[in-house]
Amino acid sequence: MRNPGGYAVLIDPDKGIVERDTFTCNHCNTVVYIKPKASPDDFGSMCRLCMKMVCRRCANYGCTPFEKKLEAIEARDRARRSYE
């Protein structure tokens, strides 16, 4: 990957130390580990609406960034508390 969002060092008792590039899915906030020399279609894609990297699971759904989901949850909670 050209511009990874992060870097992970995984310590596996069988394989030893494994180093991988990572990115965080903008729609579900999942950390995705990128295998070396992997095709971009193998680990996810870029959302054309928010222009951020998304995981393979979120690539087939509409654009709902994680921040917007949190804002909706907070607004629903504020509304619920105002009714009480």
TANOR-V722230 format. One record per residue. PHI is phi in whole degrees, -180 to 180 (* if undefined). Layout:
phi->PHI
phi->PHI
This chain:
phi->*
phi->-68
phi->-126
phi->-69
phi->-84
phi->-159
phi->-144
phi->-124
phi->-116
phi->-104
phi->-106
phi->-112
phi->-61
phi->-86
phi->-97
phi->87
phi->-89
phi->-118
phi->-111
phi->-140
phi->-80
phi->-137
phi->-146
phi->-105
phi->-63
phi->-76
phi->-97
phi->-125
phi->68
phi->-86
phi->-85
phi->-110
phi->-89
phi->-104
phi->-76
phi->-61
phi->60
phi->-84
phi->-71
phi->-58
phi->-73
phi->-74
phi->-111
phi->146
phi->-156
phi->-106
phi->-74
phi->-78
phi->-89
phi->-98
phi->58
phi->-127
phi->-75
phi->-130
phi->-74
phi->-64
phi->-67
phi->-87
phi->-66
phi->-93
phi->-107
phi->-68
phi->-87
phi->-134
phi->-60
phi->-59
phi->-61
phi->-65
phi->-63
phi->-65
phi->-62
phi->-66
phi->-64
phi->-66
phi->-64
phi->-64
phi->-67
phi->-63
phi->-66
phi->-64
phi->-69
phi->-72
phi->-77
phi->-83
